[in-house]
Amino acid sequence: MKRMLLTIGALAALSLSVGLSGAIAANHSAGRRATVAISGSELGRVLVDGRGRTLYLFQRDKHGKSACTGPCATAWPPLIVSGKPLASAGARASLLGTTKRADGRLQVTYNHHPLYTFVKDTAKGQTNGENLDAFGAEWYAVSSAGAKVEMNAAKRTAGSDPAPAGYGY
């Protein structure tokens, strides 16, 4: 009898623990709010997420819909929200919106551009994804006006090509 009570008690504790963690996780994801702000970087003032990470647009996206899925979304995680995104620190609320991804989640948009972070930006203010050509198109940081930010030739680091193939000379 004592063993049966201990077993029932252990199962009840396990069930309570699993139920609470599931409720906490559901509450956390249901309340997930994405914040978009403006911050200074080597490119000038660009959009950042709530952690200060640079936000990018993908030139392959069309009509406000994301074309980045699978391995692309692993390298360029979409800015996901479960409610209305928040504008902060210079970002314009009137330019914020959402788009439904193929997996059903809502992705934050700014001036109709779906927004992404880049896995190689590991600290605030980094712009390692700027002007990269990956997954079929180029990636750019986003300005406060919702346009792509292009690196000025004067801001390029020493040793980089100021006129990439197809431009200049």
Summary of the structure (lengths in Angstrom):
residues: 169
radius of gyration: 21.2
end to end distance: 88.4
largest distance: 88.4
contacts: 472
relative contact order: 0.18
helix: 24%
strand: 28%
